[in-house]
Amino acid sequence: MRAKQVWVREQGSQVEIFCGGEIIARHLSSEQRHQVVTQREHHAGIPLGCKPTGKTVIRIQQGAPVVETRSLAAYESLAVGGAQ
């Protein structure tokens, strides 16, 4: 997955978040310094999205890659100049 760049702009009493020149989120600025502003709809569809703590936990499950299994005899054959 490639990371996407976004930029944030304060516009009056609102904060706007842009991606690719398009506004992807807009909400009121926080009332206090270091206050976290969360909108539940921004987390819709994310596994284990917004919990009562206000923190977002994302769990991505990815399977292991498919790996070819070979016997040690195949490697031994190559080591002694065998199969081509």
C-alpha positions as a printed Julia matrix, in Angstrom:
84×3 Matrix{Float64}:
   0.0     0.0     0.0
   1.42    3.37   -0.98
   1.28    6.25    1.47
  -0.78    9.23    0.37
   0.12   12.83    1.04
  -2.47   15.13    2.53
  -2.34   18.76    3.53
  -4.24   20.54    6.25
  -5.51   24.11    6.19
  -7.17   26.21    8.87
 -10.02   28.15    7.31
 -11.67   30.43    9.86
 -13.02   28.24   12.64
 -12.66   25.06   10.58
  -9.89   22.67    9.63
  -9.86   21.27    6.09
  -7.91   18.2     4.99
  -7.07   17.81    1.3
  -5.83   14.87   -0.74
  -5.08   15.32   -4.44
  -6.67   18.77   -4.45
  -9.98   17.44   -3.07
 -11.34   18.12    0.44
 -11.6    14.74    2.16
 -12.54   16.0     5.63
 -13.7    19.2     7.29
 -14.53   19.9    10.93
 -14.47   22.63   13.55
 -11.11   23.54   15.05
 -10.43   22.27   18.56
 -11.37   24.5    21.45
  -8.19   23.78   23.45
  -4.54   23.17   22.6
  -3.67   19.49   22.01
  -7.34   18.51   21.99
  -8.15   15.55   19.73
 -11.19   16.02   17.51
 -12.67   12.75   16.23
 -15.65   12.22   13.97
 -17.01    8.69   14.14
 -18.05    8.71   10.46
 -14.38    9.14    9.47
 -13.71    5.69   10.96
 -16.63    3.87    9.34
 -15.55    0.6     7.76
 -12.21    0.38    9.59
 -11.9    -2.89   11.54
 -12.18   -2.16   15.26
 -12.73    1.5    14.34
 -13.57    4.08   16.98
 -13.67    2.69   20.51
 -15.16    4.47   23.54
 -11.64    5.62   24.48
 -11.58    7.8    21.37
  -8.51    5.98   20.08
  -8.5     4.2    16.74
  -7.11    0.71   16.46
  -6.56   -0.71   13.0
  -5.87   -4.4    12.56
  -4.81   -5.55    9.13
  -4.6    -9.25    8.5
  -2.21  -10.3     5.79
  -1.5   -13.88    4.85
   1.97  -15.26    4.36
   3.35  -15.28    0.81
   3.15  -18.49   -1.19
   6.53  -20.22   -1.03
   7.74  -23.07   -3.2
   8.83  -26.1    -1.17
  11.8   -28.12   -2.42
  13.62  -31.12   -1.03
  17.22  -30.78    0.15
  18.17  -33.19   -2.65
  17.34  -30.48   -5.2
  19.87  -28.13   -3.6
  22.45  -30.92   -3.24
  22.12  -31.7    -6.94
  22.79  -28.04   -7.8
  25.77  -27.85   -5.43
  27.54  -30.73   -7.18
  26.85  -29.38  -10.68
  23.81  -31.52  -11.38
  20.48  -30.37  -12.85
  20.44  -27.43  -15.2
